[in-house]
Structures are given as C-alpha cells and as structure tokens.
Amino acid sequence: MRKTLLQCTDCPRLAEHLAALRQEFPGYHNQPVLPFGVEDPSLLIVGLAPGKHGANASGRPFTGDYAGILLYQTLFDAGFSNQATGENADDGLELYHCRISNAVKCLPPENKPTTAEIKTCNHYLQAELNQLLSAKPDNHLVLALGGIAHQAVLRACNQPLSSRKFAHNTLHELDNGLRLLNAYHCSRYNTQTRRLTPDMFRQVFEHAHTLLKIT
C-alpha cells in the first residue's frame, strides 16, 4: 500500500490542494498520510482525514494537532502506547496492538472531503479491514472516530449506511464478522463543547480492552 498510496492522485481536488500547499508550506509532508502503528493490529482506529497543521504537516495520523492530544494521552493510559504525546514523526512514539488510519488519506480543503472523495479513497480502507480480518479473525476491533469514519467502514464492508446507526461507545457486529465500535471524534470542537470528555473517551478504550484478548 505504501508506494501506491503515496503516489495516489485519484481525487483531483485533493491533489491540487496538496500541490498548492507544497508551495505555501514546503516543510510539510503534503502527501497522502500512511497508517501508523503495528502491522497486524488487534485494534484499528479510523479517523476522518489528516489535519492541515497536524498529520498533513508531520506525515503521521493525529500528530501535531489538537485531536491528537487527547487520543495519544488516552492510548497511553489504556496501555496501547509507550508515551502520552505525539508531537512529530521522530518523537519515539510506539503503538502496541493498534494502528491508526483515516477514512480519507489526504487533507481536504476546510477539513471537509466530498462524498465522491470518501468513496474514491475507500478501497484503501477496505484493504486495511480485510487485512485485519485475515490476521485477527477472532480478536479484532475497529474504532471509528465520528460518523463519517463509521460510514466509511460500513461502505468498505459493503454494508448499507442505514444498517448500523452511529452512537458513541456502541458496538456493531457487521455481516462479514467485523466488530465496529463508535466514538465521537476527539476534535477540538467536540472536546471544547463537552460533547466528548476525557472520561467518555477513556470509557471507550476500556470497552475496547474488554472486547480484545490482549496479553
């Protein structure tokens, strides 16, 4: 996936956006952002898309932006990483038993991918989910951060979007055997409005621990 994804220009609007950002921010990654974590995880975390000054800058999901502060602290507290912060791609952060990806691999303008872009990028997520099911058929979990990520997982599994309703800390069993857990996205907006609190997010990862056989 690495070579194919980094060379991907299948979404013209996103490719043009990244090309413009290479001129504006030449020190940024400004390419599709690869998943980060262990190769055969038990837990696959799926976000929406890279942030402009976060993953698009650092080249690593949820690294360098506000959303990553709560995510990496919670992962550390739950035993899924070796440190509580993710500041840049060379900070020594390691994940345990998990991997972080996005429904859309490129930064969209105003952080809003179109439906067509989500669909175009979906085959990458589908490959990740197939790998997860193949490697850990009886001990896996997908955590979708937000409604768009939830729908992207459903689409990748050929499930009608109306078949499973997004709800925070709710587990869905999909027809292909995939287990899908929902959580509100750890965005600045959700945390500042208290739609998502640190305790609510912690409870999601406690739920994940009870579902996974991690030794």
RASULHU-V103158 format. One record per pair of residues at least 12 apart in sequence whose ideal C-beta (glycine too) atoms are under 7 Angstrom apart, sorted by the first residue. I is the first residue (numbers start at 0). J is the second residue. If there is no record, write none. Layout:
BEGIN
i={I & I}
j={J & J}
END
This chain:
BEGIN
i={0 & 0 & 1 & 4 & 4 & 4 & 4 & 5 & 5 & 7 & 9 & 10 & 10 & 10 & 13 & 13 & 13 & 16 & 16 & 17 & 17 & 17 & 17 & 27 & 27 & 28 & 28 & 28 & 28 & 29 & 31 & 31 & 32 & 32 & 32 & 32 & 32 & 32 & 32 & 34 & 34 & 34 & 34 & 34 & 35 & 35 & 35 & 35 & 36 & 36 & 36 & 36 & 37 & 37 & 37 & 37 & 39 & 39 & 40 & 40 & 40 & 40 & 41 & 41 & 41 & 41 & 41 & 41 & 41 & 41 & 42 & 42 & 42 & 42 & 42 & 42 & 43 & 43 & 43 & 43 & 43 & 44 & 44 & 44 & 44 & 45 & 45 & 45 & 45 & 45 & 45 & 45 & 45 & 45 & 45 & 45 & 46 & 46 & 46 & 46 & 46 & 46 & 47 & 47 & 47 & 47 & 47 & 47 & 47 & 48 & 48 & 48 & 48 & 48 & 48 & 48 & 49 & 49 & 49 & 50 & 50 & 50 & 51 & 52 & 53 & 55 & 57 & 57 & 58 & 59 & 60 & 60 & 60 & 61 & 61 & 62 & 62 & 62 & 62 & 63 & 63 & 65 & 66 & 66 & 66 & 66 & 67 & 69 & 69 & 69 & 69 & 70 & 71 & 71 & 71 & 73 & 73 & 73 & 74 & 76 & 77 & 77 & 78 & 79 & 79 & 79 & 79 & 80 & 80 & 80 & 80 & 81 & 96 & 100 & 100 & 102 & 102 & 102 & 102 & 102 & 102 & 103 & 103 & 103 & 104 & 104 & 117 & 117 & 118 & 121 & 121 & 121 & 124 & 124 & 125 & 128 & 128 & 128 & 128 & 128 & 132 & 132 & 132 & 136 & 138 & 138 & 139 & 140 & 140 & 140 & 140 & 140 & 141 & 141 & 141 & 141 & 142 & 142 & 142 & 143 & 143 & 144 & 144 & 144 & 145 & 145 & 146 & 149 & 149 & 152 & 156 & 156 & 156 & 158 & 158 & 165 & 166 & 167 & 167 & 167 & 167 & 168 & 168 & 168 & 168 & 168 & 169 & 178 & 180 & 180 & 180 & 182 & 182 & 183 & 185}
j={123 & 126 & 33 & 31 & 33 & 104 & 123 & 30 & 31 & 31 & 119 & 105 & 116 & 119 & 105 & 107 & 116 & 106 & 108 & 29 & 30 & 105 & 106 & 55 & 56 & 55 & 56 & 57 & 58 & 55 & 104 & 105 & 49 & 54 & 55 & 58 & 60 & 101 & 104 & 60 & 98 & 99 & 100 & 127 & 59 & 60 & 98 & 99 & 94 & 97 & 98 & 99 & 94 & 96 & 97 & 98 & 134 & 135 & 96 & 97 & 98 & 131 & 96 & 97 & 135 & 138 & 139 & 140 & 211 & 213 & 96 & 97 & 140 & 142 & 207 & 211 & 98 & 100 & 127 & 131 & 141 & 97 & 99 & 142 & 144 & 100 & 101 & 102 & 124 & 141 & 142 & 143 & 144 & 148 & 151 & 152 & 60 & 61 & 101 & 144 & 148 & 184 & 101 & 102 & 103 & 145 & 147 & 148 & 184 & 101 & 102 & 103 & 106 & 107 & 110 & 112 & 101 & 105 & 106 & 64 & 66 & 110 & 106 & 64 & 67 & 106 & 87 & 88 & 88 & 88 & 99 & 100 & 101 & 85 & 99 & 85 & 86 & 87 & 88 & 86 & 87 & 187 & 184 & 185 & 186 & 187 & 85 & 185 & 190 & 197 & 200 & 185 & 83 & 84 & 85 & 200 & 201 & 204 & 94 & 201 & 204 & 208 & 95 & 94 & 95 & 96 & 97 & 92 & 93 & 94 & 95 & 93 & 213 & 124 & 127 & 117 & 120 & 124 & 147 & 148 & 151 & 116 & 117 & 120 & 120 & 123 & 147 & 151 & 154 & 151 & 154 & 155 & 151 & 155 & 155 & 141 & 152 & 155 & 156 & 177 & 175 & 176 & 177 & 176 & 211 & 212 & 178 & 178 & 180 & 207 & 210 & 211 & 177 & 178 & 179 & 180 & 180 & 182 & 207 & 179 & 181 & 182 & 184 & 185 & 183 & 184 & 165 & 165 & 181 & 179 & 173 & 175 & 177 & 173 & 174 & 181 & 181 & 181 & 182 & 183 & 199 & 181 & 182 & 202 & 203 & 206 & 181 & 210 & 203 & 206 & 207 & 200 & 203 & 195 & 200}
END
